[in-house]
Amino acid sequence: MKVFLDSIGCRLNQAEIERMAAQLRWAGHTIVNNSSEAELVIVNTCAVTTEAASDSRQKIRQAARAGAEQVVVTGCWATLSPKAAADLPGVSIVVANSEKEQLVANLFQIKEENFDLEPIARQPLPGAHLRTRAFIKVQDGCDNFCTFCITRLARGAGRSRPVQEVLKDINAALAGGSKEIVLTGVHLGSWGKDFAKASHLRNLVEAILQNTDVPRLRLSSLEPWDLDEDFFTLWQNPRLCRHLHLPLQSGSETVLKRMARKTTPKSFSRLVQMARQVSPQIAVTTDMIVGFPGETEQEFAETLEFVQEMQFAAGHIFTFSSRPGVAAERMPNQVPHQIRKRRSALLRAVLAKSSENYRRQFLGKTLEVLWEANQEEENSSWMLHGLTDNYLRVAAQSSSRIWNQFGQVQIEKITPDGATGLLLPD
């Protein structure tokens, strides 16, 4: 059977889709480039924002219009709104997150224990999903109660995958040619806390670095309260990417309290200082929400000032949008949309400037880039695109097509979303 896999939202959704691809290939099915070629389409939906939910519905409708015989819908939006998902044209099955890991096994009546994915696992997905990075799911669910977040409702309680399972997936990815491994989870920093003998994410990272030859290991989003000074000693190993994504959400202590975030601007700042002391050029990125219920002009000014002070390498700015069932939906003093929009633009400008400042320090420096995309130019040359370990997007011209290889680049110019440079000979 020809199958098209589509995903909206987070890296965890991507990791799940990639695992489904491996299982489908094992079962003899073919992964195709788009829904118009497919007999079966699986859509892994997202509900973190109203836009993500809308995108999820659009992807499902596109699959139906393309003529797929069967459309299977799973993920967070499908879990929270199963009837709405089932009522969309072409949808044959809705699979809740709690049953997602058995989706392929149940769909094709295969015993899950029969899957033996190592020999062929982690082949890149075609088309837009062609990647050099492999997203490895190590944890799911969340035990936090952030008042704006719907993911906990969709994903359930936190649960961790055993070390040996994670190592098996990583070795499969490496055998398939992946050069970079990204550890993903809803609440990644809580990995190991639910084991009978509690463990810490630090222990998992150490096990991976000691027991695999992964060239690059990257951590996805980490809550700041899960980290301590000892955690940053991990960066003594150069294979661990110099990148920390720490979602702050607000630079105002009072807003953070209303959000039920277990951090303060002061403790967050101290954490970042510790990271930069260990790895001065580490990219610290973040997520921020503007227009949270009750956010005053003074509180927003505190956020602006704090973001300027922190000099983040990059980040995502979200304009608050209420999600059904979350505590923030019922909070008083909802901020008018026009004010939210204005604040979002102001904060984006501040973040863009700090991001530019971060990239500018690498002008004239030589960085290692993992090439993950390329475009043929008119003069028979190639424009290569890739990432440094500290998440700097770099483009460089080459006389030949290069993909999934490391290259040395001397940075020559800063661009709005990254940098360009000169590809150095091997």
C-alpha angles and dihedrals in degrees: 000000000000111000132189118199122202131182136188126195133001135031089252089063088050091051090052093049091050091052090051088052091055092049092048092050090049089054090053100258126134125236109219133199101245144007094257089068095045135097090190128034123191116194120194103203134205133211104178091115135014087250091055091051090049091049089051092055091046092053090052093050091048090054091051093048090050089062103247110172092221132023117192117192126199139149136077101316092046090049094050096040106028096154093050089049093048091049094058115105115272097010111139103170135019114202120195121223090251089064099034097102089059094044097108094038092051095042093056098028095244123151105244093222088062092067111108103180104164101093096053105015124127099026105159116261113246127251117006091001095063102127141165090204123078117210110216119197109220100159141019136191131027138242096196122106104212104171095226099047126099096177094088089058091050099042104035129212122350117271131172133214117233119258094246092054091051092048091050091053092047093050089049090052092049091048087054091056103262114154098189130044121202117197111216138186141140090251101012096173091061092063111137098013092107095053119110085245102038118234136181134235087246089066092052092050091049091050091051094049092046099043104037135048093226108162093209131017118190129187120216124212117338128190109235094229091062094064133079137178093272090058092067093060085077089078090070083085107078092210090071106089115245094238131110121183106197114174107214099168095194139021091212118092093210093052090048089055091053088049090052090233113162095224142069131213089252095053091042091053091049090052093052091048090055091051093049092048090058095039112018095190096045114137109236111193130176150184122238133188120207126196096029110172111285095012105155128202088255092052091048090049088054089054093049091050093047094050090050090050095049096051095208118204090227141323150172123262115205123192106221113258119177118241121206113258099020122118094239089064089070097043119115126241099042108195114245114252095242091055091048090051093050093049091048091055092049094050093045090055092051092047092047090055094050089047090053090049090053093051093044092066089069096059108127092011125119116236133181113242129194106215112224104161139023140187127203113237128212093253093060091261129117132236107217124204126194150134135261118219089258090057099256111152109225133187126194137168120245136183089225139037112265125184133167093007133111120246137180115239130185107216112234107164140022116226130192092264104022140325143288128219152160117282107230122215118259 
